[in-house]
Amino acid sequence: MDSKTFMDGIALGQVTPGPIVITAAFVGYLLQGFGGSLVAMISIFTPSFFNIDHYRSLL
């Protein structure tokens, strides 16, 4: 992926809600297509869910 394409993805992410998820999905899509975008989005969200579940049990 060249720097112009990467910057286009960053710009797209900045004008939409959830810039980190949008950028991850964009890069995943460019690298592996639709499946890559799904894996990227799941990879972004999963650690947060585990942290929430872990800390909820401590309260």
Backbone atoms as SQL, in Angstrom:
CREATE TABLE atoms (id INTEGER PRIMARY KEY, chain TEXT, resi INTEGER, resn TEXT, atom TEXT, x REAL, y REAL, z REAL);
INSERT INTO atoms VALUES
  (1, 'A', 1, 'MET', 'N', 0.853, -1.151, 0.000),
  (2, 'A', 1, 'MET', 'CA', 0.000, 0.000, 0.000),
  (3, 'A', 1, 'MET', 'C', 0.908, 1.226, 0.000),
  (4, 'A', 2, 'ASP', 'N', 0.667, 2.138, -0.937),
  (5, 'A', 2, 'ASP', 'CA', 1.498, 3.347, -0.985),
  (6, 'A', 2, 'ASP', 'C', 0.978, 4.387, 0.013),
  (7, 'A', 3, 'SER', 'N', 1.760, 5.416, 0.252),
  (8, 'A', 3, 'SER', 'CA', 1.406, 6.401, 1.276),
  (9, 'A', 3, 'SER', 'C', 0.162, 7.201, 0.907),
  (10, 'A', 4, 'LYS', 'N', -0.075, 7.451, -0.379),
  (11, 'A', 4, 'LYS', 'CA', -1.276, 8.192, -0.780),
  (12, 'A', 4, 'LYS', 'C', -2.537, 7.399, -0.445),
  (13, 'A', 5, 'THR', 'N', -2.520, 6.112, -0.728),
  (14, 'A', 5, 'THR', 'CA', -3.677, 5.273, -0.420),
  (15, 'A', 5, 'THR', 'C', -3.910, 5.207, 1.080),
  (16, 'A', 6, 'PHE', 'N', -2.832, 5.079, 1.846),
  (17, 'A', 6, 'PHE', 'CA', -2.957, 5.055, 3.300),
  (18, 'A', 6, 'PHE', 'C', -3.530, 6.368, 3.821),
  (19, 'A', 7, 'MET', 'N', -3.055, 7.482, 3.310),
  (20, 'A', 7, 'MET', 'CA', -3.568, 8.788, 3.742),
  (21, 'A', 7, 'MET', 'C', -5.025, 8.978, 3.331),
  (22, 'A', 8, 'ASP', 'N', -5.436, 8.431, 2.197),
  (23, 'A', 8, 'ASP', 'CA', -6.847, 8.477, 1.813),
  (24, 'A', 8, 'ASP', 'C', -7.691, 7.731, 2.843),
  (25, 'A', 9, 'GLY', 'N', -7.198, 6.594, 3.312),
  (26, 'A', 9, 'GLY', 'CA', -7.906, 5.843, 4.345),
  (27, 'A', 9, 'GLY', 'C', -7.997, 6.600, 5.656),
  (28, 'A', 10, 'ILE', 'N', -6.928, 7.268, 6.040),
  (29, 'A', 10, 'ILE', 'CA', -6.939, 8.084, 7.259),
  (30, 'A', 10, 'ILE', 'C', -7.940, 9.227, 7.117),
  (31, 'A', 11, 'ALA', 'N', -7.941, 9.892, 5.975),
  (32, 'A', 11, 'ALA', 'CA', -8.879, 10.995, 5.742),
  (33, 'A', 11, 'ALA', 'C', -10.316, 10.505, 5.795),
  (34, 'A', 12, 'LEU', 'N', -10.590, 9.352, 5.206),
  (35, 'A', 12, 'LEU', 'CA', -11.931, 8.781, 5.256),
  (36, 'A', 12, 'LEU', 'C', -12.342, 8.505, 6.690),
  (37, 'A', 13, 'GLY', 'N', -11.428, 7.974, 7.469),
  (38, 'A', 13, 'GLY', 'CA', -11.720, 7.688, 8.864),
  (39, 'A', 13, 'GLY', 'C', -11.983, 8.926, 9.691),
  (40, 'A', 14, 'GLN', 'N', -11.365, 10.034, 9.363),
  (41, 'A', 14, 'GLN', 'CA', -11.530, 11.262, 10.137),
  (42, 'A', 14, 'GLN', 'C', -12.880, 11.925, 9.910),
  (43, 'A', 15, 'VAL', 'N', -13.521, 11.671, 8.787),
  (44, 'A', 15, 'VAL', 'CA', -14.802, 12.330, 8.499),
  (45, 'A', 15, 'VAL', 'C', -15.984, 11.429, 8.834),
  (46, 'A', 16, 'THR', 'N', -15.731, 10.244, 9.362),
  (47, 'A', 16, 'THR', 'CA', -16.796, 9.326, 9.737),
  (48, 'A', 16, 'THR', 'C', -16.667, 8.976, 11.206),
  (49, 'A', 17, 'PRO', 'N', -17.747, 8.504, 11.821),
  (50, 'A', 17, 'PRO', 'CA', -17.634, 8.077, 13.223),
  (51, 'A', 17, 'PRO', 'C', -16.717, 6.861, 13.358),
  (52, 'A', 18, 'GLY', 'N', -16.020, 6.768, 14.443),
  (53, 'A', 18, 'GLY', 'CA', -15.161, 5.621, 14.703),
  (54, 'A', 18, 'GLY', 'C', -13.950, 5.553, 13.811),
  (55, 'A', 19, 'PRO', 'N', -13.081, 6.576, 13.823),
  (56, 'A', 19, 'PRO', 'CA', -11.954, 6.618, 12.880),
  (57, 'A', 19, 'PRO', 'C', -11.008, 5.434, 12.985),
  (58, 'A', 20, 'ILE', 'N', -10.811, 4.885, 14.168),
  (59, 'A', 20, 'ILE', 'CA', -9.880, 3.757, 14.300),
  (60, 'A', 20, 'ILE', 'C', -10.440, 2.524, 13.605),
  (61, 'A', 21, 'VAL', 'N', -11.725, 2.272, 13.801),
  (62, 'A', 21, 'VAL', 'CA', -12.351, 1.104, 13.183),
  (63, 'A', 21, 'VAL', 'C', -12.414, 1.261, 11.673),
  (64, 'A', 22, 'ILE', 'N', -12.743, 2.451, 11.206),
  (65, 'A', 22, 'ILE', 'CA', -12.820, 2.700, 9.765),
  (66, 'A', 22, 'ILE', 'C', -11.445, 2.504, 9.129),
  (67, 'A', 23, 'THR', 'N', -10.411, 3.026, 9.762),
  (68, 'A', 23, 'THR', 'CA', -9.061, 2.882, 9.216),
  (69, 'A', 23, 'THR', 'C', -8.631, 1.415, 9.204),
  (70, 'A', 24, 'ALA', 'N', -8.918, 0.689, 10.287),
  (71, 'A', 24, 'ALA', 'CA', -8.564, -0.732, 10.339),
  (72, 'A', 24, 'ALA', 'C', -9.306, -1.508, 9.257),
  (73, 'A', 25, 'ALA', 'N', -10.595, -1.225, 9.080),
  (74, 'A', 25, 'ALA', 'CA', -11.370, -1.914, 8.049),
  (75, 'A', 25, 'ALA', 'C', -10.849, -1.576, 6.659),
  (76, 'A', 26, 'PHE', 'N', -10.461, -0.341, 6.446),
  (77, 'A', 26, 'PHE', 'CA', -9.935, 0.093, 5.156),
  (78, 'A', 26, 'PHE', 'C', -8.640, -0.642, 4.824),
  (79, 'A', 27, 'VAL', 'N', -7.732, -0.697, 5.786),
  (80, 'A', 27, 'VAL', 'CA', -6.458, -1.378, 5.559),
  (81, 'A', 27, 'VAL', 'C', -6.689, -2.878, 5.380),
  (82, 'A', 28, 'GLY', 'N', -7.553, -3.466, 6.197),
  (83, 'A', 28, 'GLY', 'CA', -7.864, -4.881, 6.061),
  (84, 'A', 28, 'GLY', 'C', -8.460, -5.209, 4.707),
  (85, 'A', 29, 'TYR', 'N', -9.341, -4.320, 4.235),
  (86, 'A', 29, 'TYR', 'CA', -9.956, -4.533, 2.926),
  (87, 'A', 29, 'TYR', 'C', -8.920, -4.454, 1.807),
  (88, 'A', 30, 'LEU', 'N', -8.031, -3.487, 1.892),
  (89, 'A', 30, 'LEU', 'CA', -7.004, -3.360, 0.858),
  (90, 'A', 30, 'LEU', 'C', -6.059, -4.566, 0.835),
  (91, 'A', 31, 'LEU', 'N', -5.778, -5.113, 2.003),
  (92, 'A', 31, 'LEU', 'CA', -4.840, -6.222, 2.067),
  (93, 'A', 31, 'LEU', 'C', -5.472, -7.568, 1.731),
  (94, 'A', 32, 'GLN', 'N', -6.709, -7.810, 2.205),
  (95, 'A', 32, 'GLN', 'CA', -7.305, -9.140, 2.053),
  (96, 'A', 32, 'GLN', 'C', -8.758, -9.123, 1.601),
  (97, 'A', 33, 'GLY', 'N', -9.257, -7.984, 1.166),
  (98, 'A', 33, 'GLY', 'CA', -10.642, -7.922, 0.710),
  (99, 'A', 33, 'GLY', 'C', -11.618, -7.850, 1.881),
  (100, 'A', 34, 'PHE', 'N', -12.861, -8.276, 1.613),
  (101, 'A', 34, 'PHE', 'CA', -13.928, -8.169, 2.614),
  (102, 'A', 34, 'PHE', 'C', -13.585, -8.949, 3.888),
  (103, 'A', 35, 'GLY', 'N', -13.044, -10.148, 3.734),
  (104, 'A', 35, 'GLY', 'CA', -12.663, -10.945, 4.898),
  (105, 'A', 35, 'GLY', 'C', -11.622, -10.247, 5.754),
  (106, 'A', 36, 'GLY', 'N', -10.680, -9.589, 5.110),
  (107, 'A', 36, 'GLY', 'CA', -9.661, -8.848, 5.844),
  (108, 'A', 36, 'GLY', 'C', -10.243, -7.695, 6.632),
  (109, 'A', 37, 'SER', 'N', -11.261, -7.039, 6.062),
  (110, 'A', 37, 'SER', 'CA', -11.889, -5.935, 6.787),
  (111, 'A', 37, 'SER', 'C', -12.644, -6.451, 8.009),
  (112, 'A', 38, 'LEU', 'N', -13.299, -7.615, 7.886),
  (113, 'A', 38, 'LEU', 'CA', -13.991, -8.192, 9.039),
  (114, 'A', 38, 'LEU', 'C', -13.017, -8.589, 10.142),
  (115, 'A', 39, 'VAL', 'N', -11.925, -9.225, 9.763),
  (116, 'A', 39, 'VAL', 'CA', -10.917, -9.622, 10.754),
  (117, 'A', 39, 'VAL', 'C', -10.331, -8.388, 11.435),
  (118, 'A', 40, 'ALA', 'N', -10.073, -7.353, 10.684),
  (119, 'A', 40, 'ALA', 'CA', -9.515, -6.127, 11.267),
  (120, 'A', 40, 'ALA', 'C', -10.486, -5.500, 12.263),
  (121, 'A', 41, 'MET', 'N', -11.768, -5.424, 11.901),
  (122, 'A', 41, 'MET', 'CA', -12.744, -4.820, 12.812),
  (123, 'A', 41, 'MET', 'C', -12.914, -5.666, 14.072),
  (124, 'A', 42, 'ILE', 'N', -12.975, -6.980, 13.929),
  (125, 'A', 42, 'ILE', 'CA', -13.094, -7.852, 15.106),
  (126, 'A', 42, 'ILE', 'C', -11.862, -7.711, 15.989),
  (127, 'A', 43, 'SER', 'N', -10.698, -7.602, 15.369),
  (128, 'A', 43, 'SER', 'CA', -9.452, -7.465, 16.131),
  (129, 'A', 43, 'SER', 'C', -9.385, -6.154, 16.899),
  (130, 'A', 44, 'ILE', 'N', -10.028, -5.123, 16.385),
  (131, 'A', 44, 'ILE', 'CA', -10.041, -3.838, 17.078),
  (132, 'A', 44, 'ILE', 'C', -10.981, -3.888, 18.286),
  (133, 'A', 45, 'PHE', 'N', -12.148, -4.517, 18.145),
  (134, 'A', 45, 'PHE', 'CA', -13.147, -4.528, 19.206),
  (135, 'A', 45, 'PHE', 'C', -12.904, -5.568, 20.302),
  (136, 'A', 46, 'THR', 'N', -12.351, -6.711, 19.972),
  (137, 'A', 46, 'THR', 'CA', -12.259, -7.822, 20.910),
  (138, 'A', 46, 'THR', 'C', -11.506, -7.500, 22.202),
  (139, 'A', 47, 'PRO', 'N', -10.341, -6.868, 22.168),
  (140, 'A', 47, 'PRO', 'CA', -9.652, -6.574, 23.440),
  (141, 'A', 47, 'PRO', 'C', -10.487, -5.722, 24.393),
  (142, 'A', 48, 'SER', 'N', -11.247, -4.777, 23.878),
  (143, 'A', 48, 'SER', 'CA', -12.087, -3.942, 24.737),
  (144, 'A', 48, 'SER', 'C', -13.153, -4.770, 25.437),
  (145, 'A', 49, 'PHE', 'N', -13.763, -5.693, 24.705),
  (146, 'A', 49, 'PHE', 'CA', -14.785, -6.535, 25.321),
  (147, 'A', 49, 'PHE', 'C', -14.193, -7.406, 26.426),
  (148, 'A', 50, 'PHE', 'N', -13.003, -7.952, 26.208),
  (149, 'A', 50, 'PHE', 'CA', -12.366, -8.746, 27.250),
  (150, 'A', 50, 'PHE', 'C', -12.025, -7.886, 28.464),
  (151, 'A', 51, 'ASN', 'N', -11.560, -6.681, 28.247),
  (152, 'A', 51, 'ASN', 'CA', -11.241, -5.792, 29.369),
  (153, 'A', 51, 'ASN', 'C', -12.485, -5.434, 30.158),
  (154, 'A', 52, 'ILE', 'N', -13.571, -5.121, 29.474),
  (155, 'A', 52, 'ILE', 'CA', -14.823, -4.776, 30.158),
  (156, 'A', 52, 'ILE', 'C', -15.302, -5.955, 30.994),
  (157, 'A', 53, 'ASP', 'N', -15.264, -7.143, 30.415),
  (158, 'A', 53, 'ASP', 'CA', -15.716, -8.329, 31.141),
  (159, 'A', 53, 'ASP', 'C', -14.831, -8.589, 32.366),
  (160, 'A', 54, 'HIS', 'N', -13.535, -8.420, 32.193),
  (161, 'A', 54, 'HIS', 'CA', -12.603, -8.643, 33.296),
  (162, 'A', 54, 'HIS', 'C', -12.843, -7.645, 34.435),
  (163, 'A', 55, 'TYR', 'N', -12.933, -6.367, 34.115),
  (164, 'A', 55, 'TYR', 'CA', -13.085, -5.350, 35.152),
  (165, 'A', 55, 'TYR', 'C', -14.473, -5.371, 35.771),
  (166, 'A', 56, 'ARG', 'N', -15.471, -5.808, 35.024),
  (167, 'A', 56, 'ARG', 'CA', -16.820, -5.919, 35.573),
  (168, 'A', 56, 'ARG', 'C', -16.839, -6.964, 36.685),
  (169, 'A', 57, 'SER', 'N', -16.098, -8.027, 36.530),
  (170, 'A', 57, 'SER', 'CA', -16.067, -9.061, 37.560),
  (171, 'A', 57, 'SER', 'C', -15.349, -8.580, 38.826),
  (172, 'A', 58, 'LEU', 'N', -14.546, -7.558, 38.721),
  (173, 'A', 58, 'LEU', 'CA', -13.845, -7.021, 39.895),
  (174, 'A', 58, 'LEU', 'C', -14.706, -6.076, 40.717),
  (175, 'A', 59, 'LEU', 'N', -15.771, -5.563, 40.121),
  (176, 'A', 59, 'LEU', 'CA', -16.618, -4.595, 40.846),
  (177, 'A', 59, 'LEU', 'C', -17.588, -5.244, 41.763);
